[in-house]
Each structure stands twice: as C-alpha cells, then as structure tokens.
Amino acid sequence: MMDTPLTISAIADHVATFHGSREIVSVTADNPRHRYTWGDAMLRAKKLAAALKKLGLQQGDRLGTVAWNDYRHLEIYYGVGGAGHVCHTINPRLFPEQLIFIINHAEDRWLAVDPMFLPLIEKIAEHLNSVEGIIVLTDEAHMPESSLDNVHCYETLVGAESGDFEWPQVDERSASALCYTSGTTGDPKGVLYNHRSTILHAYAGIAPDVLSLSSQDTVLPVVPLFHVNAWGIPYSTAIVGAKLVMPGPKMGDGETLYELLDSEDVSIALGVPTVWLALLQYVEQNGKRLDKLERTVVGGAAVPRSMIEAFRDIHGVELRQGWGMTEMSPIGTVNSLKSGLESLDSEARLDLATKAGRGVFGCELRIVDDAGNELPWDGVAYGALQVRGPWVCSDYFKLEGKSGSHTDDGWFDTGDVATIDPEGYLAITDRTKDVIKSGGEWISSIELENTAMGHPDVAEAAVIGVSHPKWTERPLLLVVRNEGAELSDKAMLAYFKGRVADWWIPSDVVFVDELPHTATGKVKKVELRQQFADFKLSG
C-alpha cells in the first residue's frame, strides 16, 4: 500500500477540493457576523504560510496564538501546521507569570494576538525571551496602537501574498501543535502533538458513536481553540466538510450562543458544563427553546444529571458526555448508547448518560490498584485510570521522562480515579488529589457535586475535603444558589438523604456567590482548599 503521510496540509487540500463552498461563520470584534467558505479559509492559510516564510519561520519553529474562536485563528491552525511550523495555542486567561513561563518554555518566535489581548502581551513583553514580533489579528482599520516594536497587521500580511504557496512535504511524525496543561499543581506542562496523531484523532472524532459528524452538520465549538485544539473540531469538521460556526469573544454569553444556534441552524455544539448552564438559564428565563440543536457534547468537567435531563426533556437534545485530557489530544471516551441497551427505560438511560462514556478505538483504558494490579471492569472496583494509544503523549515537552507520569510498561497515568462497568462505560469518581478519605474510606466529590446539582435551587456546587478530628477528613459542600432561591443549609443537606450513603452526606454546607473557575470551566479546587483550609465543621 502507498505510504502517503498523514498531514494537516492534506486536510487543507481535501476540504478546499471537496467542500470549498461550505460556509464558515465567525463572531469577531471587528465583524459581528463574518462569513466566508472553507475554500476561502484554505487559500488564506496558504497566504499566511507564505507570509510566515518571509518573516523567517523555519520548520519546527513555534508560533504562539492568544486568540478567540474565529476564522483568523482557524487559518493559523492550517497556515502554521500545514507549513511545518508548530501552532502553540495559549490560554489568555492564565496569570501573567504562567503566560511568561509558557511562551518562554515553548520558545515561541512570533505571537499572533487578538487586539483585545495586545495590552496583556505589552505588559509582559520585556520578560519574553524568544519572541521576535507580534501579529495582530485584525485589519488596518481596527489596528490598535502599540508600544511594542515589530508589530504587524494580520490582514496586511495575508493580503500581500498571492496564494500560490505550495505546502512543503513534512514527516507525519513531526510536530504540528503545542498545548500546555493548566498548571494547577506546579508549572504548566507542554504536550506536543504531531501530524499523525492529530489526523488519527480527527478520524476517530467523526465516527457515529463519537461526535457523529458529517457534511450535513453545522458545528458550533464553544470549547476554545486555545484548549486542546478545540477537541479536534478544526480538523474533523474539515475532513467531513461541515459548516463551522464560531462565537469569538462571545463564547460565554447565553444570548449570543442562542442566537447563533437558532439563526445558523446548528446541529451539534460542544463545550464545558458552565457554558451550557448559562445557555439553559438564558432560554428558561426568556421562554425560548433549542429547536434546531440535535446534540451537544460536553466535557472538561463532570456533567450534572439535571443538565442531561434539561437538554433531553425540555429541548429534545441528546447530550453526549465525554472525557479526555490535554495529554490525550483530548478524546478518550464518549457516551453513546451501545447496541443491546436500547430497552433501558428512561431513568436507566439517564443513569448511563451520567457516565463518561465508552472507550474510543485508538485509546486503551485500564484501572489499577496502588500496587499497579489491573482491576476488574465490574462497575464497583475503582482505581487509578491509565491510558495509552497513538494520540496519547509519550512524554511532556522538554521534560524527557522527569515528570513520572508514565508507567514502566508505557501507560500514561491520568491522575483520575475511575470505575469501568461490564459494558465498558467509564465513570470518573474523582481526581486522585481531590478524593476525600474519611475514616479510611474514599468519598467521591464528583458524585456529591452531581447530586447537589440535582436540587432545583442549586446553580452550581463543589465539594472539598476539610480536616476533621475524628474522621481525618470530611466533605464540605459549597453551593451557588439560583437567583432568588432561599435554600437553607438544613434543606440542602437533607436533599442527600436516600441519594447517597448516609456517611457520604457532607458535614456542612457554605453558600457562596460564585465558584472560582479555570478558563476551561473547571472549578479551581486548589483555590477552594486554600480558602477553606481553616474551616471548622459544625458537626
């Protein structure tokens, strides 16, 4: 058989040839509803590649992006990766110290920056050791003034090129993209993806039991392009030729998301739970329905049972929960109904839907005990979750085995604690560092959070372990009430009765105005544990 390399430029050529007229819609700061086609995008990606060559970028060089989900950012994905450079997507919501560390560690030569984030880069520029220049993602009419040297306008760079650039031949195992973990327990760690892993991951994503994508779909990725390559959506949508709708800086705005979903006939949307909570609250408060949305894929944090019910029972939308990590490109499991389970009643299906899903071909799973012994898939035994596969990292960028994240037999230790049932459905019970050990027994903070979220007066909940003189540690429940709700601590704790084991019921509850989140929607439990380190339980 032919040994044709799996490369990002091959996707670019494919979508331009077979789906060139399919539309891409973006919300940007300089255009509230920009429209063009996949053909336009790939032509401009070639123009960008030519411009970057003139700026001196060599194969393997890193270009960092600090940008929203929009058409220019998409062009960078292809123009940079297709030309053999490395597209390093950077989370703009990180602390300045983390941004400095990430950019310097990656040795980014250039940064492509949304105008909104240019002041952020200006503040840290003196600490950036490798950056030679800045490309501002706008046109000349909206080009901001800057105190920095060597600042270029994106549209001017792209507009100066003819588009006759020829994609270079690159090794499919050469690097194409770089993402860093959130760094909640130390410095962020880089995961370097290659062309081959990216294409295999995108192939897996389009499968019916995974994201189920086709040219008939209109896809709205609310998951950021700076977060694990938006779960592979920039590549999988191009492979099938789906219409792509991107919310730009409005990804957290319920009204804008609803308008895009409705007016652009979006069939599938993807994002973290906090995004969908905002959307569900907006449609409920304004008497609207999600009539055109067929399914949503939710990941990044555990999905509350109440959210699955709301999408299914009120809006007729299938919610597919997924699980993965930056180190896994990220897809590891997706929850779709397996053949033979069609006869399950509504409640049983809901129970199943709360799990993280079944393994995807290309990502093997196992759970092990403290001694490294494999545990049975009986839905009861829980242990450390480990994975391996062609889109799972073999190491972290520049760490060369120093992280201790891989076993001697080549499995990546995810840091999650999980069970797997006989049908192969994975349930994440906790992060290793978040497990609450009370009286020598483990309590799942995730299950307690999901239970609390089922209360109609609860908008969001988090559970952490706090010190206890007898039991060593007990769960403390932190709750954000729905607007106008008068839920008491006694009523909240009583809600757990009969829903979890009595000894699991939190020892206390604290009502808060909001919970701290990472840029990808995860609750910052490290911050909560610090905030409540001296909390004294009432019982």
Secondary structure, 3 states (H helix, E strand, C coil): CCCCCCCHHHHHHHHHHHCCCCEEEEEECCEEEEEEEHHHHHHHHHHHHHHHHHCCCCCCCEEEEECCCCHHHHHHHHHHHHCCCEEEECCCCCCHHHHHHHHHHHCCCEEEECHHHHHHHHHHHHHCCCCCEEEECCCHHHCCCCCCCCEEEHHHHHHCCCCCCCCCCCCCCCEEEEEECCCCCCCCCEEEEEHHHHHHHHHHHCCCCCCCCCCCCEEEECCCCCCHHHHCHHHHHHHHCCEEEECHHHCCCHHHHHHHHHHCCCCEEEECHHHHHHHHHHHHHCCCCCCCCCEEEECCCCCCHHHHHHHHHHCCCEEEEEEECHHHCCEEEECCCCCCCCCCCHHHHHHHHCCCEEECCCCEEEEECCCCCECCCCCCCCEEEEEECCCCCCCCCCCCCCCCCECCCCCEEEEEEEEECCCCEEEEEEECCCCEEECCEEECHHHHHHHHHCCCCEEEEEEEEEEECCCEEEEEEEEEECCCCCCCHHHHHHCCECCECHHHCCCEEEECCCCCECCCCCECHHHHHHHCCCCCCCC
